[in-house]
Amino acid sequence: MQSQDVAQRHAPASSRNQDPAVDVGRAEAALVEHYPRLVRLAYLVLPPTLGRGRRVLTAHALAQRALPRGRKQRALIPAQPAGRDGDPGYDFVRLRVLRSALEASEPRKGLPKPSQLPAPLPQVWGLRLFPRSGGADELALDQKLSALSGPARAAYVLRGLEGLADDDVRKILKAAGVTRTESALAGANGVPAQYALLASPEFDACSLQARPTDLMRRRQHTKAAVAAAAALAVACVLVALPGG
């Protein structure tokens, strides 16, 4: 995680595009239709230092939290430019996912932001989930992306995965709160334009492999828990005896 992640963010709210508007139902439909792509986008922008398992769950959590809470009111929400196939609903959820992924990439200072907290859902117990391993090219690209700041990773992904021109990348980064958009684009320029690799299974956080967690450690924890429960039960019996 680099200090640039913080330096390039925190644009004032007035800089965000507030017009036109899109109905929440349209945004929800876009989220359902493009869910795998949005999760992939979040996975790529999140810092690889999280580890593959936590990165997968965080990417899903950010996508699932992309809709506003007050859906019963059918409120109008701001659309952003250059959406997928001109869909303003996709514009909106993509921006929400991107903004949350960038916030999650920032070092914590003071109280954590909601996107930096462990997500209550989804949760997986007893298993480690991670994407299928790619080849040497995918691994090398992931390592190069990990050396970038969060905004620079986002610029690379918007160019490669979304196929956006730099003008649209600037607008979306600015709407997501990035102040130094030129610096983000310059950082992305330092990574070879291997955009086809972004569609690799290596970065698909929806097609996963499952492996057990540390079985030996889990067994030790189970034994310790059983022993503690037995000791507590004996202590309760002794206390309950007359004169105990």
Secondary structure, DSSP 4 states (H G I P E B T S, - for coil): --THHHHT----GGGS---SEEEHHHHHHHHHHTHHHHHHHHHHHS-GGG-HHHHHHHHHHHHHT-S-S-GGGT-EEE--SS-GGG-HHHHHHHHHHHHHHHHHHSPP-SSPPGGGSPPSSS--SSEEEEEPP--HHHHHHHHHHHTS-HHHHHHHHHHHTS---HHHHHHHHHHTT-S-HHHHHHHHHTS---GGGGGSGGG-TTSEEEEE--HHHHHHHHHHHHHHHHHHHHHHHHHHSTT-
